[in-house]
Amino acid sequence: YPLCALAVSGCHSVANEVDKMSSAEEPAPPAIHSKPDREGFLKKQGGRFKAYKKRWFQLHESCLYYFKNPGERPAGVIPLQGCRQEEEKERKAGFGWTIGSTLFPRTYFLLADTEAEKKSWMSDIQKAIERADTRA
């Protein structure tokens, strides 16, 4: 799969390819990575429409991929190099936090089902950010 090969060269390339892909190109891979560092469902706020939608996430090395459903093509990727996370205390939508960077203009709003799940995801993502920043 071309997307898997691109992942080796970094998730910035993958992010560009995800935007270009059409569903007619080839069948979707079962997952970006067969052994992600972590995977599971979270809710993500949309970029254009601000509703939160349930998405399948895979954390692999320095990238956080998200999918509409497990086994589908990725809907997007968040490159974690240079990112920062902040707990969301002002929103009343649940157990949320943000991921943002000066390297890209968007801030991602994520929600977990529980406080413990949020803390666990944030910890794993922070480790990935630190690994990415030391490689840079």
JOKA-V198490 format. One record per backbone hydrogen bond with DSSP energy under -0.5 kcal/mol. NH is the residue of the N-H (numbers start at 0). CO is the residue of the C=O. E is the energy in kcal/mol with one decimal. If there is no record, write none. Layout:
NH/CO/E ; NH/CO/E
This chain:
4/0/-1.7 ; 5/1/-2.2 ; 6/2/-1.5 ; 7/3/-0.7 ; 7/4/-0.7 ; 8/4/-0.6 ; 8/5/-0.9 ; 9/6/-1.0 ; 12/9/-0.5 ; 13/9/-1.3 ; 14/10/-2.7 ; 15/11/-1.7 ; 16/12/-2.2 ; 17/13/-2.9 ; 18/14/-1.6 ; 19/15/-1.1 ; 20/16/-1.7 ; 24/21/-1.7 ; 35/32/-0.6 ; 36/58/-2.3 ; 37/58/-1.4 ; 39/56/-2.0 ; 41/54/-2.3 ; 42/110/-2.6 ; 43/52/-2.6 ; 44/108/-2.5 ; 45/50/-2.1 ; 49/47/-0.5 ; 52/43/-2.3 ; 54/41/-3.3 ; 55/66/-2.1 ; 56/39/-3.0 ; 57/64/-2.3 ; 58/37/-3.2 ; 59/57/-0.6 ; 59/62/-2.7 ; 62/59/-2.1 ; 63/77/-2.1 ; 64/57/-3.0 ; 64/62/-0.6 ; 65/75/-2.5 ; 66/55/-2.5 ; 67/72/-0.5 ; 71/68/-1.7 ; 74/65/-2.5 ; 75/65/-1.6 ; 77/63/-2.7 ; 78/76/-0.6 ; 79/61/-2.8 ; 82/79/-2.1 ; 83/99/-2.4 ; 85/97/-1.7 ; 87/95/-2.2 ; 88/86/-0.8 ; 94/111/-1.0 ; 95/93/-1.3 ; 96/109/-2.0 ; 97/85/-2.9 ; 98/107/-2.1 ; 99/83/-2.3 ; 100/103/-0.5 ; 101/81/-0.6 ; 107/98/-3.0 ; 109/96/-2.9 ; 109/107/-0.5 ; 110/42/-2.6 ; 111/94/-2.5 ; 117/113/-2.0 ; 118/114/-2.6 ; 119/115/-2.2 ; 120/116/-2.6 ; 121/117/-2.9 ; 122/118/-2.2 ; 123/119/-2.3 ; 124/120/-2.9 ; 125/121/-2.4 ; 126/122/-2.0 ; 127/123/-1.7 ; 128/124/-2.5 ; 129/125/-2.5 ; 130/126/-2.2 ; 131/127/-2.5 ; 132/128/-2.7 ; 133/129/-1.7 ; 134/130/-1.3 ; 135/131/-1.1
